[in-house]
């Protein structure tokens, strides 16, 4: 019984842990760029907070006239 409980707690902790990395490059009509980047090693709740911070950064840049830059196709 004790091993089962410890195993379930361990699996639960692994499910809540992880890394979040979001990066968006935005450009305005004058060719200036700005970068919104959030990253961290966190759990589920912190991941949601980092995502909201990233979204707020992108929204602020868009309000200032920036648009998302399209990514270049990889060279093969």
C-alpha positions in Angstrom: 0.0 0.0 0.0 2.8 2.4 0.9 4.7 1.7 -2.3 1.5 2.4 -4.3 0.9 5.7 -2.6 4.5 6.8 -3.1 4.3 5.7 -6.8 1.1 7.7 -7.3 2.5 10.8 -5.7 5.7 10.5 -7.9 3.7 10.2 -11.1 1.5 13.1 -10.0 4.5 15.3 -9.4 6.0 14.4 -12.8 2.7 15.3 -14.5 2.7 18.7 -12.9 6.3 19.5 -13.7 7.6 20.7 -17.1 9.1 23.5 -19.1 7.4 26.3 -20.9 9.1 28.4 -23.6 7.2 30.8 -25.8 8.9 33.3 -28.1 7.3 35.6 -30.6 9.1 38.1 -32.8 7.0 41.0 -34.0 7.9 43.7 -36.6 6.4 47.1 -37.2 6.0 48.9 -40.6 9.4 50.7 -40.1 11.2 47.4 -39.9 11.8 47.6 -36.1 11.4 44.3 -34.2 10.5 43.4 -30.6 10.6 40.0 -29.0 8.1 38.6 -26.5 9.7 35.6 -24.7 8.8 33.7 -21.6 10.4 30.6 -20.3 10.7 28.7 -17.2 10.7 25.3 -15.5 7.4 25.2 -13.8 4.2 23.3 -13.0 0.7 23.6 -14.5 -0.4 26.7 -12.6 2.8 28.6 -13.3 2.6 27.6 -17.0 -0.8 29.2 -17.2 0.6 32.4 -15.6 3.6 32.5 -18.0 1.3 32.0 -21.0 -0.8 34.9 -19.9 2.3 37.1 -19.5 3.4 36.2 -23.0 -0.1 36.9 -24.4 -0.1 40.3 -22.6 3.3 41.1 -24.1 2.1 40.2 -27.6 -1.1 42.2 -27.2 0.8 45.3 -26.0 3.2 45.1 -29.0 0.2 44.7 -31.4 -1.4 47.8 -29.8 1.8 49.6 -30.7 1.6 48.6 -34.4 3.7 45.5 -34.4 2.6 42.3 -36.2 3.8 38.7 -35.8 6.7 37.9 -38.0 6.3 34.7 -40.0 9.0 32.1 -39.5 11.4 31.3 -42.3 11.3 27.8 -43.9 14.2 25.6 -42.9 16.9 25.3 -45.4 17.3 21.7 -46.6 
